[in-house]
Amino acid sequence: MKKVNFGTTGLQVPAIVLGCMRLNKLDPAGAAKHIENAVAQGVNFFDHADIYGRGACEELFGKALKMTDIKREDIFVQSKCGIVPGVMFDFSREHIVSSVEGILKRLGMEYLDALLLHRPDALVEPEEVAAAFDELERAGKVRYFGVSNMKPMQIELLKKCVKQPIAANQMQVSAAHSTMISNGLEVNMLTGGAVDRDGSILDYCRLKDITIQAWSPFQYGMIKGVFLQNDDFGVLNRKLAEIGEKYGVSATTMAVAWLLRHPANMQVLAGTMNVERFNEICGACDVQLSREDWYQIFLAGGNILP
């Protein structure tokens, strides 16, 4: 299993993460099997959020973990908070702290390895976030901190008060959703790919040693659907299959290998609940994709070279 740095923490973590958003589609025995298989593949990093299944996914994970022989200290458990579904975002000290209390109770754990703020809050007060992070760190309830879907200046605003390093930033990235890459190539052009939608977050994270965690690696748009085996992405699918055949892997594996080839050293969140498909995704860590093949997939995703 390929390892990458987790921010500036000094930790080396697996390049593939088991995303637990759909874990509640499994029964406890199935969830335990999925967790055991992930660890056997070298993936001991698990991503949660308090809104996944409205807490049911975290609760199931805690129960399933107890059905295995896996020790808590041998895995990395990350969760997110800040979304009040259909109502608002809330980065207040009270909400962050109470959310972590609920997360830990559902997981049946004493601490989180990492807590991420789940999307930006328009009413964020950095002082409130800093107070929450300090309280959780002092109590030993959270070891590391991060964000999701944030632009550079939003992170810088937090850092005005937050003293803990921002270790990770979850962003949507895939071969069919690669605007954070295309805007760096189509500089000073009037093309669609030149639009800077994220404040050059890719370069910022590389400069600041913040690990990008790529979510929805097979999706396009705002969770509109999967591009694999989708007729609307025929060129991309044919290219993934063609290059995949060259390396002896499936199009699924190649789509992940394309992300892992980028020198930002991203983590890829794999949310499948199918063991065989998850193992297929893990196989991307063994693919050494050439520069030319990477660009061929980039172009097949609908991008251009100026």
N, C-alpha and C positions, 0 to 999 in steps of 0.2 A: 504494500500500500504506500503510495506516494505521500510524503509528509510536507507540510508547509508551515511557515511561522504563523503563530496566532498573535498578530499585532506585534507589540514590543514586549510581550510578557516573557519571552524566552522559551515559551512552550512550542513544541513541534506537535502538530495535530494532523489527522488524516485529511487528505484533499477531498474525500467524499464524506458527506454528512448524511445521516439518516434523518430526514424530515418527518416529523410525527403528526402532521396536520390531519392525516387520514387514518391514524392508528385505530380510532374507534370503529372502523369498518371490520376489524378483526375481533375475535373473541380472545379471552386472556391467554389460552394455550397458543393460539396463532400469533399473538403479539410476542409472547415469550420466545417462540421459534424464530420470529423475525429479528428480535434483538440478539439472540444467540448467533444467528447466521451473520448478522452485521459484524459482531465482534470477531467471529471466525475469519471474516474477510479483512480484518484490520481496521474496521470502522467502529471506533468506540466513542464517537461524537454524535450526540443526539440533540436535535433542535425542536423546541416546543414553543408555544405561545399560549397565554391564558385564554385566548378566544378560540383555540382549536377545539371544536366540539363543545364549546362553552365550558371548558375544564375537563371534559370527559377523557380527552386524549392523555392528559397528564395523569389523571387518576388511574387509567388503564395501564399506563406505562409503569407506574409504581407497583401495581399489583403483579404485572407480568414479570417485572424484574425480580421480584421475590420468588418466582417460580423457577428461576435459573440459579446457577452457581456463580454468577458474575458479581464481583464485589463492587460496591459503590465507588470506592477509591480508584478503581481501574477504568472508569468511564468518565466522559466529559458530558455534563448535562447543561444545556443552555435553554433559556426560555425568554419570552418577550412580554412586555406589558405596555399599556398606554392607550389601547383602543377600547372605548365603550361602544360596542356594536350598535350602529344605526343612530347613535346619539352624539358622540363627540370624541375627541382625543383629550387625554388628561395626563399631563406630566407634572402634576402637583406632587409635593413631597408625600402627602397623605395617601394619594392614590398609588404611587409607586411602591411605597412601603407595604401598604395593605395588600396590594396585588402579589408581592413576593411572599407574604405570609400565606396567602391562599395557594399559590403555586407550590410552595414547599409542603403544605399540608396535603395537597392532592397527590404529590409525588411520593410522599412519605419519606422525605429527605430533610437533612438539617441544613444543607447549603446548596446553592447553585454555583456551578463553575463560571457561568457567564449570564448576565442579564442584558438584554438589548431593549432599547426604547423602540416601540413598534410604530413606525412612520412618524413624521413630524407633527408637532402640536403647534397650531398657529398662535396659541396663547402661552407658549412656553415661557417660563421664568427660570433662567439658568440657576439662580440662587436656590430655587426649590429643588431642582434636579440634583444640585450639588449636595444639598442637605440630605436628600434621600440616599444618594450613593454613599455618603460618609457614614450615615447611620447603618446602612446594610453592610458596609465593609467592616465597621467596628464590631458589629454583632457577629461577624463571621458567616453571614447568610449569603453573601455574594462575593466571589473572588475577583471577577473581571467584568468589565462593562463595555457596551457597544451600542450601536444604533442600527436603524434600517431605513432605507430609502431616503437618505439625507444628502443634501448638497454640501459642498465645502463650507460655505459661510454659515450654514445651520450648525455644523459641527464646531466651527470656530466660535460661534455664539455660546454654545454649551461650555466650551473650554475657557471662556471668560471666568467661569466660577468652578467648574468641575476640575478637580485636580487629578483624578484617576485617568490613565491613558484610555483613549477610545480604541479598543482592540479590533473591532470588526464593524463592517457596514454591509447589511444585506441589500443587494440590488438585483433587479430583474435583468438577466443577461442570457441570451441564447443566440444561436446562429441566425435566427429569424427576428431577433430583438436585440440588435447590437448598436444602438445609437450612441452609446457611450464610447464606442470604438470609432464609428464612422465620422463623428464630428471632429475627431482628432486628425483625420485624413483629409476631409473636405474643407480645410481651413480657408476662409476668405472666399468661399464660393456661394452661389445663389441656389444651391441644390438642397433637396430635402434633408439629406444626410448631414449637411453642414450645421443644422440647427442644434445649438448647444442646449439641451434640455435638462442638464444636470450639473452645470457649473464646472465642467471638466473634472468630475468626481473620480474618474479612473486615474488620471495623472496625480490628482491630489492624494488619493489613498496610497499610491506608490511612493510619493514623496514623504508622506507622514507615516509610512509603515503600518497602515491600517489594512487588515485582511478583508478583501471583498468576498462575501459569501453569495454566490450566484443562485438566485431562486428561479423556479420555473424554467429549467434548462431545456425543456422541450415545448415551451409555450410561445405564443406570439401575441402582441398587443396586451391589453390589460386582462389577462387570463381569458382570452377569447377562445382558445383551443390549442390543441397540439399540432405542430407542423409536420411531425412524422406521419407518413402515409396519408397526408392531406393533399388532395389534388390541386389545391391552390398554391402549393409549394412544390410543384413537380420538379423544377430545375434543382432545387436544393436537395430533395429526396434522392434524385438520380445521382447527384454528385456525392452525397454521403454514402450511398450504396457502392458507387464506383470506387471511391477512395477506401471505403471500408473493406472492400474485397481485396484491394491491394495490400492492406495490412492484416487481412485475415480476421476482421471483426465485423460486427453488425453496424447498421446505420445508427442505432441507438448508442452503441459504444463510441462510434466516431463523433457523434454530436457532443458528447461529453469530453472526448479527447481534444476536440477543437477548443473548448473553454480552458482545459488544463494546459494547453500549449502556450497560452498567453503568459508573458513574463511577469504579470502582476501576481502570479502564484495564488490564484483564487481557490476557495473551497467551493464545491458544487453540492447543492442541497438536492438529494434524491428522495422524493416523497412517495415513491411507489410502495405498495404493500405486497407486491409480488416478489417472492424470494429470488426466483430465477432472473427476473428483470433487474432486480437490485444487483445481483452478481454480475450481470451483463454490464451494468453501469460501472461497477468497480473495475472491470477489465480495462477501462479507459486509462487507468494509471500505468498500464504496461505498454501503451502506445507512444512511440516517439515520432510525433507528427512533424513532417518537414515544413519549412517555411513556405515553399511553393504550394504544398497541399493545403496548408492553413489558408492561404490567400484564395485558393480556388473555392474553398467552402465559403469564405467571406463573400466572394463575388456571387456565388450561387444563392446566397441569402438575400440577394436584391441590392447589394451595395455596389459602389463604383470605385474605380481607381482614377483619380484626377489626371 
